[in-house]
Amino acid sequence: MEETHTTLKEWQKLYEAAIEFRKLEPWKWMHETDIFGVQNPKTGEIGYCCIMGELGEVLAMAVYRGTEGLQGYKNIQNGSIDIKDPDSLFVQDCLMLSFENKRYVHEDDREVINELGLKFKGKNAWPVFRSYRPGYFPWFLNRDEIIYMTFVVEQAINVCLRAKDNWRILLAPKKDFYLVRQPEIKNGLLTWKDSWMLPKPIEVRQKKPVFNIDESKIEEIKSKLSFSTNIWEIDFFYSPVPINQGERPFFPYSLIVIDHDSGLINFMHIAEPFKYQKEFVDKFIEFLATKGIKPLEILVRKEEVKKFLEPFSSVLNIKLTLKKKLGNVEHARKELFKFFKR
């Protein structure tokens, strides 16, 4: 567990806040759409809080990091990201407090709980804290996240209690504004106030960079490729099993090429998320050179994959078609998931 420089006192404050939050049971009157924010005193970033548990099955609070995290939540809510798509499991950017049964509590969590002398009994009684990053395995909180999450839980209790007495406090005065608990220093002490704030626009630099493909490399192999009537399905997706090559495990991002008619996998390559772009370019060029042919048409289901392939399709004169579904890709993914489950 990532506990460098973390004190037991800091853990104690977080667990005490979580215990109070659990006793409050805010999901009995709060809805998942009742979003409010808590600003991080250290970084200024706003975490957008979502209380879950209306149906009594999952009792939790997610804290979506900044505008990007909030947008990911919105994309799932409005259907832009299909929750049936396995990739939806890998796009969350948030901190999570959930209340679990004992068997779902990791031994590292139990170690801290035991050191604090805490005891939990019953269904959904054990507080569990996790950090979710897109493409990475849910992980233990670091010190900064522990301190911030303590503020969040404390301020969430404040907002939820007030909303219980008067639900109108969450009604925004203007469209797309959110109630945010904002920190300020008064007489040397940290205090909190309500502010209505519009989420910051997502900065261009924070978006995924465009694939940088050297078209001269494609020109080099162009004369060596024979024409074929083959149709390929090409996709990127997260593999279901994490790889641990450092401090935090990640879910590999996969490039797959499948023959549309036969359903056979022609090529597959995995890479670390957010470091995959150059690898995918180089490996796809290698694949084309080894295969020695170019397809008549390529089918894709994501705009990201379409942009990746446009330089290839343009230079090599390959028809590129965007489809809602790719049957062979979906089948291959399901079989891959089944294999790893076994």
Secondary structure as UniProt FT lines:
FT   TURN            4..5
FT   HELIX           8..24
FT   HELIX           26..28
FT   TURN            32..33
FT   STRAND          36..39
FT   TURN            41..43
FT   STRAND          46..52
FT   TURN            54..55
FT   STRAND          60..65
FT   HELIX           66..77
FT   TURN            78..79
FT   TURN            83..84
FT   HELIX           86..90
FT   STRAND          94..100
FT   HELIX           102..104
FT   HELIX           107..116
FT   TURN            123..124
FT   STRAND          126..132
FT   TURN            134..135
FT   HELIX           143..165
FT   HELIX           167..170
FT   TURN            175..176
FT   STRAND          178..186
FT   TURN            187..188
FT   STRAND          189..197
FT   HELIX           204..206
FT   HELIX           215..222
FT   TURN            223..224
FT   STRAND          226..227
FT   STRAND          231..238
FT   STRAND          253..259
FT   TURN            260..262
FT   STRAND          265..271
FT   TURN            273..274
FT   HELIX           277..291
FT   STRAND          293..294
FT   STRAND          297..300
FT   HELIX           303..316
FT   STRAND          319..322
FT   HELIX           327..341
//
